[in-house]
Amino acid sequence: MGVEIRCTGPAETMAVGRRLASLLRPGDVVLIEGDLGAGKTTFIAGVAEGLGVDEEITSPTFILARTYSGLVPLTHADVYRMDTLGEVADLDLIEEAADGVLMIEWGTAVEQSMPASRLVVHLEVSGQDTRILRFDPLGDWSDRPLEELEL
């Protein structure tokens, strides 16, 4: 069952990301969806912090993917500029992130090429600083305690 969380400001969005980090396991795939400015990269920065990544997280829109070292490696991809699933397949994201966590911005565009077990996170703007985060678990994710993400 999914969970919905209302965040008022970037700090709360990052806090939810840090909480998600505690539920992540090597091999996990998380697809992030939301309009421009919805807070996708901010959320991923919170996850990265929770995974012990020391580097600043920036959107990989123009380089497509970055991998960060932490307690568990984090591969952060952005498929916004990808035109075909073949281009995404050429990146070998699943194999590259097999020992870590893969988080993909605009991920629902490539959902059909992702593993059946994945978490889909939708970020929706609801006012100037308010974001609604909806977590939809698929496959093995249905057994994880997503209610622990609530602030």
ABEGO torsion letter per residue (X at the ends): XBBBBBBBEAAAAAAAAAAAAAABBBGBBBBBBEBBGAGAAAAAAAAAAAAGBABBBBBAAAAGBBBBBBABBBBBBBAAABABAAAAAAAGAAAAAAABBBBBBGAAAAAAABBABBBBBBBBBBEAABBBBBBBBBEAAAABBAAAABX
